[in-house]
Amino acid sequence: MKRLPPLSEMERIEQTLLVEKLDEILERIDNEDIGFVITENGLPDMVLIPFRWFAENFPDEVPDDLRSADYKSG
């Protein structure tokens, strides 16, 4: 199981920049296995993480039809 990193250690991106950099951010999240804190006016607003982090940390919350071999632990 992946330990979720503290928000203070995650990269940040301002919400207004997210639209123009979305493809780049999504690619980095997938390739580097990282998450981003999305900020609004400099304050944390949302967190964007790989789905596998959620699936690994909260397996009982993920319906079977959303699971794939990539996300199952073990």
C-alpha positions, 0 to 999 in steps of 0.5 A: 500500500502506498503511503499518501504523502503529506500535502506540504510535500506535494507540488502545487499548481494554481487553478487558473494555470491548470487548464493550459497545463492539464495534459502536462500535469496528467502525464507527470502524475502518471509517469512520476507517480505524484500528486498535485495540490490545486490552489485557488488564490494561493490556498489549497483547494483540491488534490489531484492524485493517481486513482491507484493511490485511492484504490490501494489505500481505500480498497473497500471504497472502490467498486469491483467494476472500477478495479483493473489488474493495474489497481489491485494490490498484491 
